[in-house]
């Protein structure tokens, strides 16, 4: 079994919906959990490929998973390229200000950011988390940074050809999913 498709969509952009649509296709073997954070979380990566493969029950033409930590990760593109340089990558993006606002509320609701800290104040605190090498904190505190799509995708393009990336938007998924999946 070799993973040959991965979704690296920005958090709060519709990754869950995209995964649920794709799971319905009979030729797609999705991981048993929505997000296998193997390539993005150092502790998981150190467990080796057997750990990654343990989340798959069968082997089909398309073996896929998703991980919203990947888009911002500096380590993941290289790790994935070493694992499978021909992998297909899907990216789902949401209008940046809506994604930023949604991520902020997610972070407040899950206790990462104190509810007394405003969205604007949270931006001032991002820098310290971005300096650390903890992708989980970077994603959960990086409300503004996570929406800098050009920056993140430019980094991915150092490891993968543009043709390997399929980029879609939350609006496309909502307004016409059938057309998107063609």
DAHU-V204718 format. One line per field, one symbol per residue. ss: DSSP state (H for helix, E for strand, L for the rest). psi: psi as a letter, one per 40 degrees, with the letter a starting at -180 (. if undefined). A space follows every 50 residues. Layout:
# DAHU-V204718
ss: ???
psi: ???
This chain:
# DAHU-V204718
ss: LLLLEEELLLLLLLHHHHHHHHHLLLLEEEEEEEELLLLLLHHHHLLLHH HHHLLLLLLLLEEEEELLLHHHLLLHHHHHHHHLLLLEEEEEELLHHHHH HHHHHHHHHLLLLLLLLLHHHHHHHHHHHHHLLLHHHHHHHLLLHHHLHH HHHHHHLLLLLHHHEEEEEHHHHHHLHHHHHL
psi: hhheiihfiiifeedddddddddeheehhiididhhfdddhddddeeidd ddeeehdihadhhiiihedddehddddddddddgeeihhhhhiihddddd dddddddddeedhieehiddddddeddddddifgdddddeegdddeegdd ddddddeddiideehhhiiddddddgdddde.
